[in-house]
């Protein structure tokens, strides 16, 4: 292939050039790129017409630009016509003005083929949409390279434009595909900006406008680092320092486009909240060396032509220094290019928009590596010294401030915490006064010694090795350690050991922080620590049976006497040679024995259980004798030999015995079941939270049928949740969990809003479920009062269906609520009447107008005479009290017919209709 550049003079000379230089290649693939830094539309159309007339099969694309790149020169007010002549490559072009991501994916599938080697992308306007487009276009981009950029205008009074074939566009995207089996392509880029200062985080961004970095207003941040004299009109100094973020290890610049009236900054290219960024400084001193390095890299490749797309801001900042770079590139092969408002580039599997970067695409249809004369240009030194000094000083001030804070933190910690530092080999390098105080050693005696100087001989070696294994793996160790002071006394410390890493992730030292807990070390903690030392732990927790009842029956003094007496005698109830030598007093009537078994065989476990059941029988037939009374005692026992969570398993076993009223349990896997329940509850809470945030808590409405008028008279509002898959979830699966979390009140508020909205749209009465929890919420009560007041006489179409439970904290609030809503004409219904807590006792308190007969009675009414008798009694009572009745769970014609025969006023259930969304009812 060949690349030939022609600087346009006039149409006549263009025609001569084509006839002399290009006509000989008419049978080949000719790709023309027009880069224009000055022309008018009429002249441009004539040029395009002439090119197509002379070269009818050529492919043409082009872009306006501030300057053109013709080999090593940057030229203004010129029109460069670059002819790429291919022997083995086909060129395809396409234009689109649809920037949507979905269209980009479609084009990616259609435009990119298996033979496509390179894609060129030129964009005009809609720069805020181009990255989304590129992201979509990346869908089918595999091994192909991609380069290009955003078009720029000639000057402030002209408009940017693109060219595709003979068409000129002021908005849109032009794509070029180079298809070939033999074309060798590669891309490269040059930045020459060095990151300076600390890493920062984008913390506030809206509509691509950055408001805060590190929670500091962006304007204040720039003043802080670059001084109050920084140029906020963007004429120079402000945009000299772009932000840089890394993508797959490559520095990507984000230069400032504008400072908005609200003091936010708009940057060229995408930034997101959470992006890590640093400032960058143009490193002109390295341009020469970087250009040489680029030449060396290119010298190893077959290259016949180079396309260059570089940033117009780079041209502004580097000025003549850029000529060094362009010369280095053009010495390798003929070069053509333009200046853009952001360069497109493929990094790994991402397409990014760069700034202040030179990007290049090298092309060759030959495998020959050509030699060239290397760069000899000298460069002139340049430094933004004033800004750099200000930046360094500010960074140093921040470091000093942080060190000051750290010293204050250290002083505070030293007063309350036992601190030591060691090198990775465990040799002590620093201790504080608290460490010396508790250990009894002087600082001089400790420094340079192994840390095990204070290790207690009873501290298990296994635990010691586990501690070292943890911290050597760069993990934090937490645990209780038994140490020994210089005088031989023991002390317990609650310990945290943190590996301190250098920037490469290597351990440089260990920091130990401890609190003396010797005074608080109770037998429960001792038990747990002892369990950790056993290879085959076997734990029995023994609890005085009906201990809570015992506390209700006796005063504290007698309880303590019983507990103390039993703790002294408990070992005597064990069979001889049981192997249990110590009892742990856990409090609240609980005690424990532990043993390290020889093995965990079934026979061994059965033997231990038999021993403890014999112990349990001995206790049962014994009496504790006191001066003024005697006490017959019995115990419940939970045993566990779990290798992990031994104590937790046995403790859960005791809880299970209390619930089941049994007296012995071999506790296995109880904590796993508990963890599974907890895990499911957490997932349900997440689902509820997301549903609330995404407006996926909704209401379905089930008709209530008037058996007298044969009409649907009202609807019951029933809450539903829509999950991630669009599945409708019944409240059975989430409402109880919501009550235990903090989302139940939000759900009720949503249901109230949905219900009043439905009443207006359906022009029907609506029944709303309210629990006692709802009514006790003052905010919700006021919301209901306001809603009722706002609808006036329509309030008589509202029925509140009370869902009573036993946890009524203040029934006067409930009575006051009922009285107040009735003044608006609201009806009160008692739900599930005939079972649970809804019974005749509450009728006087609730003063209902409607009784909803419990569904469990209705669904069995055909086959269960007891259910039918209860229903008939309720109906008889309701008629005497002039209360309306509603039968729930009317699921079949047979039940419906019997409900009518029994003269129940209303029917509700799937036979009438299943609950439906509001839109399905309107």
Order of alpha helices (4+ residues) and beta strands (2+ residues): beta-alpha-beta-alpha-beta-beta-beta-beta-beta-alpha-beta-alpha-beta-beta-beta-beta-beta-beta-beta-beta-alpha-beta-beta-beta-beta-beta-alpha-beta-alpha-alpha-beta-beta-beta-beta-alpha-beta-beta-alpha-alpha-alpha-beta-beta-beta-alpha-beta-alpha-alpha-beta-beta-alpha-beta-beta-beta-alpha-beta-alpha-beta-beta-beta-alpha-alpha-beta-alpha-alpha-beta-alpha-beta-alpha-beta-alpha-alpha-beta-alpha-beta-beta-alpha
